[in-house]
Amino acid sequence: MAVPKKRTSKMKTKSRQSVWMNKSNIQAQRAISLAKSLAANNGTSFVYSQNTPETSED
């Protein structure tokens, strides 16, 4: 079984954690921004129909 030979320093651990947290914070900001633009009907990222589908009568 593989076992690390030395303990990882707190500085390296905190550095890796901060990189991960910064990436997640950026994604969260993008998601909130997109949600705000869609809520204000300013969203141009998605193409979707706002009309209800019409049923065809045969």
PDB file with SEQRES, HELIX, SHEET and CRYST1 records, atoms N, CA, C and O in Angstrom:
SEQRES   1 A   58  MET ALA VAL PRO LYS LYS ARG THR SER LYS MET LYS THR          
SEQRES   2 A   58  LYS SER ARG GLN SER VAL TRP MET ASN LYS SER ASN ILE          
SEQRES   3 A   58  GLN ALA GLN ARG ALA ILE SER LEU ALA LYS SER LEU ALA          
SEQRES   4 A   58  ALA ASN ASN GLY THR SER PHE VAL TYR SER GLN ASN THR          
SEQRES   5 A   58  PRO GLU THR SER GLU ASP                                      
HELIX    1 AA1 LYS A   10  ALA A   39  1                                  30    
CRYST1    1.000    1.000    1.000  90.00  90.00  90.00 P 1           1          
ATOM      1  N   MET A   1       0.838  -1.174   0.000  1.00  0.00           N  
ATOM      2  CA  MET A   1       0.000   0.000   0.000  1.00  0.00           C  
ATOM      3  C   MET A   1       0.892   1.250   0.000  1.00  0.00           C  
ATOM      4  O   MET A   1       1.877   1.328   0.734  1.00  0.00           O  
ATOM      5  N   ALA A   2       0.523   2.221  -0.840  1.00  0.00           N  
ATOM      6  CA  ALA A   2       1.328   3.435  -0.964  1.00  0.00           C  
ATOM      7  C   ALA A   2       1.057   4.371   0.210  1.00  0.00           C  
ATOM      8  O   ALA A   2      -0.091   4.665   0.544  1.00  0.00           O  
ATOM      9  N   VAL A   3       2.133   4.825   0.821  1.00  0.00           N  
ATOM     10  CA  VAL A   3       2.038   5.732   1.958  1.00  0.00           C  
ATOM     11  C   VAL A   3       2.989   6.895   1.703  1.00  0.00           C  
ATOM     12  O   VAL A   3       4.145   6.673   1.343  1.00  0.00           O  
ATOM     13  N   PRO A   4       2.519   8.149   1.885  1.00  0.00           N  
ATOM     14  CA  PRO A   4       3.430   9.275   1.694  1.00  0.00           C  
ATOM     15  C   PRO A   4       4.557   9.247   2.729  1.00  0.00           C  
ATOM     16  O   PRO A   4       4.343   8.902   3.892  1.00  0.00           O  
ATOM     17  N   LYS A   5       5.746   9.611   2.287  1.00  0.00           N  
ATOM     18  CA  LYS A   5       6.909   9.539   3.178  1.00  0.00           C  
ATOM     19  C   LYS A   5       6.954  10.707   4.153  1.00  0.00           C  
ATOM     20  O   LYS A   5       7.395  10.555   5.293  1.00  0.00           O  
ATOM     21  N   LYS A   6       6.496  11.877   3.702  1.00  0.00           N  
ATOM     22  CA  LYS A   6       6.535  13.042   4.572  1.00  0.00           C  
ATOM     23  C   LYS A   6       5.180  13.731   4.546  1.00  0.00           C  
ATOM     24  O   LYS A   6       4.400  13.592   3.604  1.00  0.00           O  
ATOM     25  N   ARG A   7       4.933  14.464   5.594  1.00  0.00           N  
ATOM     26  CA  ARG A   7       3.680  15.190   5.707  1.00  0.00           C  
ATOM     27  C   ARG A   7       3.697  16.401   4.787  1.00  0.00           C  
ATOM     28  O   ARG A   7       4.711  17.089   4.672  1.00  0.00           O  
ATOM     29  N   THR A   8       2.561  16.660   4.130  1.00  0.00           N  
ATOM     30  CA  THR A   8       2.442  17.842   3.277  1.00  0.00           C  
ATOM     31  C   THR A   8       2.356  19.082   4.164  1.00  0.00           C  
ATOM     32  O   THR A   8       1.628  19.091   5.156  1.00  0.00           O  
ATOM     33  N   SER A   9       3.085  20.108   3.810  1.00  0.00           N  
ATOM     34  CA  SER A   9       3.117  21.318   4.632  1.00  0.00           C  
ATOM     35  C   SER A   9       1.767  22.034   4.584  1.00  0.00           C  
ATOM     36  O   SER A   9       0.996  21.883   3.636  1.00  0.00           O  
ATOM     37  N   LYS A  10       1.507  22.810   5.622  1.00  0.00           N  
ATOM     38  CA  LYS A  10       0.257  23.572   5.690  1.00  0.00           C  
ATOM     39  C   LYS A  10       0.184  24.590   4.563  1.00  0.00           C  
ATOM     40  O   LYS A  10      -0.893  24.855   4.029  1.00  0.00           O  
ATOM     41  N   MET A  11       1.324  25.157   4.203  1.00  0.00           N  
ATOM     42  CA  MET A  11       1.344  26.167   3.143  1.00  0.00           C  
ATOM     43  C   MET A  11       0.914  25.557   1.808  1.00  0.00           C  
ATOM     44  O   MET A  11       0.118  26.148   1.079  1.00  0.00           O  
ATOM     45  N   LYS A  12       1.436  24.389   1.498  1.00  0.00           N  
ATOM     46  CA  LYS A  12       1.081  23.733   0.246  1.00  0.00           C  
ATOM     47  C   LYS A  12      -0.390  23.312   0.258  1.00  0.00           C  
ATOM     48  O   LYS A  12      -1.086  23.433  -0.750  1.00  0.00           O  
ATOM     49  N   THR A  13      -0.854  22.815   1.409  1.00  0.00           N  
ATOM     50  CA  THR A  13      -2.250  22.400   1.530  1.00  0.00           C  
ATOM     51  C   THR A  13      -3.187  23.589   1.343  1.00  0.00           C  
ATOM     52  O   THR A  13      -4.163  23.511   0.597  1.00  0.00           O  
ATOM     53  N   LYS A  14      -2.881  24.687   2.025  1.00  0.00           N  
ATOM     54  CA  LYS A  14      -3.713  25.892   1.910  1.00  0.00           C  
ATOM     55  C   LYS A  14      -3.680  26.454   0.496  1.00  0.00           C  
ATOM     56  O   LYS A  14      -4.694  26.934  -0.010  1.00  0.00           O  
ATOM     57  N   SER A  15      -2.512  26.394  -0.141  1.00  0.00           N  
ATOM     58  CA  SER A  15      -2.380  26.896  -1.504  1.00  0.00           C  
ATOM     59  C   SER A  15      -3.261  26.103  -2.461  1.00  0.00           C  
ATOM     60  O   SER A  15      -3.963  26.684  -3.289  1.00  0.00           O  
ATOM     61  N   ARG A  16      -3.227  24.787  -2.352  1.00  0.00           N  
ATOM     62  CA  ARG A  16      -4.056  23.945  -3.219  1.00  0.00           C  
ATOM     63  C   ARG A  16      -5.536  24.173  -2.955  1.00  0.00           C  
ATOM     64  O   ARG A  16      -6.346  24.207  -3.882  1.00  0.00           O  
ATOM     65  N   GLN A  17      -5.880  24.329  -1.679  1.00  0.00           N  
ATOM     66  CA  GLN A  17      -7.274  24.562  -1.328  1.00  0.00           C  
ATOM     67  C   GLN A  17      -7.754  25.909  -1.865  1.00  0.00           C  
ATOM     68  O   GLN A  17      -8.890  26.019  -2.326  1.00  0.00           O  
ATOM     69  N   SER A  18      -6.906  26.927  -1.811  1.00  0.00           N  
ATOM     70  CA  SER A  18      -7.317  28.247  -2.290  1.00  0.00           C  
ATOM     71  C   SER A  18      -7.511  28.248  -3.799  1.00  0.00           C  
ATOM     72  O   SER A  18      -8.398  28.933  -4.306  1.00  0.00           O  
ATOM     73  N   VAL A  19      -6.687  27.484  -4.528  1.00  0.00           N  
ATOM     74  CA  VAL A  19      -6.865  27.378  -5.976  1.00  0.00           C  
ATOM     75  C   VAL A  19      -8.212  26.748  -6.279  1.00  0.00           C  
ATOM     76  O   VAL A  19      -8.940  27.219  -7.153  1.00  0.00           O  
ATOM     77  N   TRP A  20      -8.545  25.683  -5.560  1.00  0.00           N  
ATOM     78  CA  TRP A  20      -9.820  24.995  -5.770  1.00  0.00           C  
ATOM     79  C   TRP A  20     -10.989  25.921  -5.426  1.00  0.00           C  
ATOM     80  O   TRP A  20     -11.980  25.974  -6.155  1.00  0.00           O  
ATOM     81  N   MET A  21     -10.869  26.646  -4.316  1.00  0.00           N  
ATOM     82  CA  MET A  21     -11.947  27.542  -3.901  1.00  0.00           C  
ATOM     83  C   MET A  21     -12.121  28.691  -4.888  1.00  0.00           C  
ATOM     84  O   MET A  21     -13.250  29.096  -5.167  1.00  0.00           O  
ATOM     85  N   ASN A  22     -11.022  29.224  -5.419  1.00  0.00           N  
ATOM     86  CA  ASN A  22     -11.126  30.307  -6.393  1.00  0.00           C  
ATOM     87  C   ASN A  22     -11.825  29.842  -7.657  1.00  0.00           C  
ATOM     88  O   ASN A  22     -12.630  30.579  -8.224  1.00  0.00           O  
ATOM     89  N   LYS A  23     -11.527  28.621  -8.108  1.00  0.00           N  
ATOM     90  CA  LYS A  23     -12.201  28.087  -9.288  1.00  0.00           C  
ATOM     91  C   LYS A  23     -13.696  27.944  -9.035  1.00  0.00           C  
ATOM     92  O   LYS A  23     -14.510  28.277  -9.896  1.00  0.00           O  
ATOM     93  N   SER A  24     -14.060  27.447  -7.852  1.00  0.00           N  
ATOM     94  CA  SER A  24     -15.478  27.273  -7.549  1.00  0.00           C  
ATOM     95  C   SER A  24     -16.176  28.622  -7.395  1.00  0.00           C  
ATOM     96  O   SER A  24     -17.341  28.756  -7.769  1.00  0.00           O  
ATOM     97  N   ASN A  25     -15.487  29.613  -6.856  1.00  0.00           N  
ATOM     98  CA  ASN A  25     -16.080  30.945  -6.721  1.00  0.00           C  
ATOM     99  C   ASN A  25     -16.335  31.575  -8.082  1.00  0.00           C  
ATOM    100  O   ASN A  25     -17.356  32.235  -8.276  1.00  0.00           O  
ATOM    101  N   ILE A  26     -15.421  31.380  -9.025  1.00  0.00           N  
ATOM    102  CA  ILE A  26     -15.607  31.917 -10.377  1.00  0.00           C  
ATOM    103  C   ILE A  26     -16.821  31.276 -11.036  1.00  0.00           C  
ATOM    104  O   ILE A  26     -17.625  31.968 -11.659  1.00  0.00           O  
ATOM    105  N   GLN A  27     -16.959  29.957 -10.903  1.00  0.00           N  
ATOM    106  CA  GLN A  27     -18.104  29.262 -11.486  1.00  0.00           C  
ATOM    107  C   GLN A  27     -19.409  29.730 -10.842  1.00  0.00           C  
ATOM    108  O   GLN A  27     -20.418  29.884 -11.530  1.00  0.00           O  
ATOM    109  N   ALA A  28     -19.392  29.955  -9.532  1.00  0.00           N  
ATOM    110  CA  ALA A  28     -20.589  30.424  -8.841  1.00  0.00           C  
ATOM    111  C   ALA A  28     -20.978  31.821  -9.316  1.00  0.00           C  
ATOM    112  O   ALA A  28     -22.161  32.099  -9.512  1.00  0.00           O  
ATOM    113  N   GLN A  29     -19.999  32.698  -9.503  1.00  0.00           N  
ATOM    114  CA  GLN A  29     -20.285  34.046  -9.988  1.00  0.00           C  
ATOM    115  C   GLN A  29     -20.867  34.014 -11.391  1.00  0.00           C  
ATOM    116  O   GLN A  29     -21.787  34.772 -11.700  1.00  0.00           O  
ATOM    117  N   ARG A  30     -20.340  33.139 -12.248  1.00  0.00           N  
ATOM    118  CA  ARG A  30     -20.873  33.016 -13.606  1.00  0.00           C  
ATOM    119  C   ARG A  30     -22.304  32.502 -13.587  1.00  0.00           C  
ATOM    120  O   ARG A  30     -23.145  32.977 -14.350  1.00  0.00           O  
ATOM    121  N   ALA A  31     -22.584  31.542 -12.728  1.00  0.00           N  
ATOM    122  CA  ALA A  31     -23.930  30.986 -12.646  1.00  0.00           C  
ATOM    123  C   ALA A  31     -24.926  32.029 -12.147  1.00  0.00           C  
ATOM    124  O   ALA A  31     -26.036  32.125 -12.670  1.00  0.00           O  
ATOM    125  N   ILE A  32     -24.540  32.802 -11.149  1.00  0.00           N  
ATOM    126  CA  ILE A  32     -25.426  33.842 -10.622  1.00  0.00           C  
ATOM    127  C   ILE A  32     -25.654  34.923 -11.665  1.00  0.00           C  
ATOM    128  O   ILE A  32     -26.775  35.408 -11.820  1.00  0.00           O  
ATOM    129  N   SER A  33     -24.611  35.302 -12.376  1.00  0.00           N  
ATOM    130  CA  SER A  33     -24.732  36.314 -13.417  1.00  0.00           C  
ATOM    131  C   SER A  33     -25.677  35.851 -14.521  1.00  0.00           C  
ATOM    132  O   SER A  33     -26.514  36.619 -14.997  1.00  0.00           O  
ATOM    133  N   LEU A  34     -25.538  34.596 -14.922  1.00  0.00           N  
ATOM    134  CA  LEU A  34     -26.411  34.050 -15.955  1.00  0.00           C  
ATOM    135  C   LEU A  34     -27.852  33.991 -15.472  1.00  0.00           C  
ATOM    136  O   LEU A  34     -28.772  34.304 -16.228  1.00  0.00           O  
ATOM    137  N   ALA A  35     -28.058  33.596 -14.225  1.00  0.00           N  
ATOM    138  CA  ALA A  35     -29.412  33.532 -13.670  1.00  0.00           C  
ATOM    139  C   ALA A  35     -30.041  34.918 -13.609  1.00  0.00           C  
ATOM    140  O   ALA A  35     -31.228  35.075 -13.894  1.00  0.00           O  
ATOM    141  N   LYS A  36     -29.253  35.919 -13.239  1.00  0.00           N  
ATOM    142  CA  LYS A  36     -29.773  37.285 -13.179  1.00  0.00           C  
ATOM    143  C   LYS A  36     -30.161  37.785 -14.566  1.00  0.00           C  
ATOM    144  O   LYS A  36     -31.195  38.435 -14.727  1.00  0.00           O  
ATOM    145  N   SER A  37     -29.337  37.486 -15.567  1.00  0.00           N  
ATOM    146  CA  SER A  37     -29.645  37.954 -16.915  1.00  0.00           C  
ATOM    147  C   SER A  37     -30.876  37.243 -17.470  1.00  0.00           C  
ATOM    148  O   SER A  37     -31.676  37.856 -18.176  1.00  0.00           O  
ATOM    149  N   LEU A  38     -31.035  35.959 -17.158  1.00  0.00           N  
ATOM    150  CA  LEU A  38     -32.230  35.245 -17.612  1.00  0.00           C  
ATOM    151  C   LEU A  38     -33.475  35.748 -16.891  1.00  0.00           C  
ATOM    152  O   LEU A  38     -34.545  35.838 -17.493  1.00  0.00           O  
ATOM    153  N   ALA A  39     -33.346  36.076 -15.614  1.00  0.00           N  
ATOM    154  CA  ALA A  39     -34.484  36.581 -14.855  1.00  0.00           C  
ATOM    155  C   ALA A  39     -34.918  37.953 -15.367  1.00  0.00           C  
ATOM    156  O   ALA A  39     -36.097  38.297 -15.293  1.00  0.00           O  
ATOM    157  N   ALA A  40     -33.977  38.734 -15.884  1.00  0.00           N  
ATOM    158  CA  ALA A  40     -34.284  40.066 -16.393  1.00  0.00           C  
ATOM    159  C   ALA A  40     -34.595  40.046 -17.889  1.00  0.00           C  
ATOM    160  O   ALA A  40     -34.754  41.100 -18.505  1.00  0.00           O  
ATOM    161  N   ASN A  41     -34.683  38.841 -18.478  1.00  0.00           N  
ATOM    162  CA  ASN A  41     -34.938  38.662 -19.915  1.00  0.00           C  
ATOM    163  C   ASN A  41     -33.869  39.329 -20.776  1.00  0.00           C  
ATOM    164  O   ASN A  41     -34.160  39.807 -21.873  1.00  0.00           O  
ATOM    165  N   ASN A  42     -32.645  39.361 -20.283  1.00  0.00           N  
ATOM    166  CA  ASN A  42     -31.530  39.899 -21.061  1.00  0.00           C  
ATOM    167  C   ASN A  42     -30.605  38.796 -21.548  1.00  0.00           C  
ATOM    168  O   ASN A  42     -29.565  39.077 -22.143  1.00  0.00           O  
ATOM    169  N   GLY A  43     -30.968  37.561 -21.306  1.00  0.00           N  
ATOM    170  CA  GLY A  43     -30.092  36.443 -21.648  1.00  0.00           C  
ATOM    171  C   GLY A  43     -30.027  36.205 -23.140  1.00  0.00           C  
ATOM    172  O   GLY A  43     -31.061  36.080 -23.797  1.00  0.00           O  
ATOM    173  N   THR A  44     -28.828  36.141 -23.679  1.00  0.00           N  
ATOM    174  CA  THR A  44     -28.643  35.830 -25.095  1.00  0.00           C  
ATOM    175  C   THR A  44     -27.847  34.545 -25.259  1.00  0.00           C  
ATOM    176  O   THR A  44     -27.502  34.167 -26.379  1.00  0.00           O  
ATOM    177  N   SER A  45     -27.555  33.872 -24.153  1.00  0.00           N  
ATOM    178  CA  SER A  45     -26.740  32.661 -24.211  1.00  0.00           C  
ATOM    179  C   SER A  45     -27.546  31.452 -24.657  1.00  0.00           C  
ATOM    180  O   SER A  45     -26.993  30.495 -25.199  1.00  0.00           O  
ATOM    181  N   PHE A  46     -28.845  31.494 -24.429  1.00  0.00           N  
ATOM    182  CA  PHE A  46     -29.686  30.349 -24.730  1.00  0.00           C  
ATOM    183  C   PHE A  46     -30.706  30.724 -25.785  1.00  0.00           C  
ATOM    184  O   PHE A  46     -31.143  31.872 -25.868  1.00  0.00           O  
ATOM    185  N   VAL A  47     -31.078  29.752 -26.583  1.00  0.00           N  
ATOM    186  CA  VAL A  47     -32.147  29.937 -27.551  1.00  0.00           C  
ATOM    187  C   VAL A  47     -33.282  29.027 -27.123  1.00  0.00           C  
ATOM    188  O   VAL A  47     -33.152  27.803 -27.152  1.00  0.00           O  
ATOM    189  N   TYR A  48     -34.372  29.614 -26.734  1.00  0.00           N  
ATOM    190  CA  TYR A  48     -35.515  28.826 -26.312  1.00  0.00           C  
ATOM    191  C   TYR A  48     -36.780  29.584 -26.682  1.00  0.00           C  
ATOM    192  O   TYR A  48     -36.786  30.813 -26.752  1.00  0.00           O  
ATOM    193  N   SER A  49     -37.839  28.843 -26.915  1.00  0.00           N  
ATOM    194  CA  SER A  49     -39.095  29.478 -27.301  1.00  0.00           C  
ATOM    195  C   SER A  49     -39.900  29.786 -26.051  1.00  0.00           C  
ATOM    196  O   SER A  49     -39.995  28.968 -25.136  1.00  0.00           O  
ATOM    197  N   GLN A  50     -40.473  30.968 -26.028  1.00  0.00           N  
ATOM    198  CA  GLN A  50     -41.282  31.363 -24.890  1.00  0.00           C  
ATOM    199  C   GLN A  50     -42.759  31.111 -25.153  1.00  0.00           C  
ATOM    200  O   GLN A  50     -43.577  31.223 -24.240  1.00  0.00           O  
ATOM    201  N   ASN A  51     -43.111  30.772 -26.395  1.00  0.00           N  
ATOM    202  CA  ASN A  51     -44.498  30.503 -26.733  1.00  0.00           C  
ATOM    203  C   ASN A  51     -44.845  29.070 -26.377  1.00  0.00           C  
ATOM    204  O   ASN A  51     -43.989  28.186 -26.379  1.00  0.00           O  
ATOM    205  N   THR A  52     -46.121  28.857 -26.071  1.00  0.00           N  
ATOM    206  CA  THR A  52     -46.555  27.493 -25.802  1.00  0.00           C  
ATOM    207  C   THR A  52     -46.712  26.769 -27.126  1.00  0.00           C  
ATOM    208  O   THR A  52     -47.141  27.383 -28.103  1.00  0.00           O  
ATOM    209  N   PRO A  53     -46.382  25.497 -27.195  1.00  0.00           N  
ATOM    210  CA  PRO A  53     -46.505  24.770 -28.464  1.00  0.00           C  
ATOM    211  C   PRO A  53     -47.972  24.625 -28.868  1.00  0.00           C  
ATOM    212  O   PRO A  53     -48.835  24.304 -28.051  1.00  0.00           O  
ATOM    213  N   GLU A  54     -48.223  24.870 -30.144  1.00  0.00           N  
ATOM    214  CA  GLU A  54     -49.586  24.779 -30.649  1.00  0.00           C  
ATOM    215  C   GLU A  54     -49.880  23.339 -31.045  1.00  0.00           C  
ATOM    216  O   GLU A  54     -49.029  22.640 -31.596  1.00  0.00           O  
ATOM    217  N   THR A  55     -51.089  22.917 -30.757  1.00  0.00           N  
ATOM    218  CA  THR A  55     -51.485  21.566 -31.150  1.00  0.00           C  
ATOM    219  C   THR A  55     -52.127  21.635 -32.526  1.00  0.00           C  
ATOM    220  O   THR A  55     -52.937  22.520 -32.803  1.00  0.00           O  
ATOM    221  N   SER A  56     -51.762  20.708 -33.371  1.00  0.00           N  
ATOM    222  CA  SER A  56     -52.333  20.683 -34.720  1.00  0.00           C  
ATOM    223  C   SER A  56     -53.585  19.820 -34.713  1.00  0.00           C  
ATOM    224  O   SER A  56     -53.603  18.717 -34.167  1.00  0.00           O  
ATOM    225  N   GLU A  57     -54.615  20.343 -35.326  1.00  0.00           N  
ATOM    226  CA  GLU A  57     -55.874  19.609 -35.402  1.00  0.00           C  
ATOM    227  C   GLU A  57     -56.002  19.011 -36.789  1.00  0.00           C  
ATOM    228  O   GLU A  57     -55.952  19.726 -37.790  1.00  0.00           O  
ATOM    229  N   ASP A  58     -56.165  17.704 -36.845  1.00  0.00           N  
ATOM    230  CA  ASP A  58     -56.323  17.026 -38.129  1.00  0.00           C  
ATOM    231  C   ASP A  58     -57.751  16.590 -38.340  1.00  0.00           C  
ATOM    232  O   ASP A  58     -58.070  16.000 -39.373  1.00  0.00           O  
TER     233      ASP A  58                                                      
END                                                                             
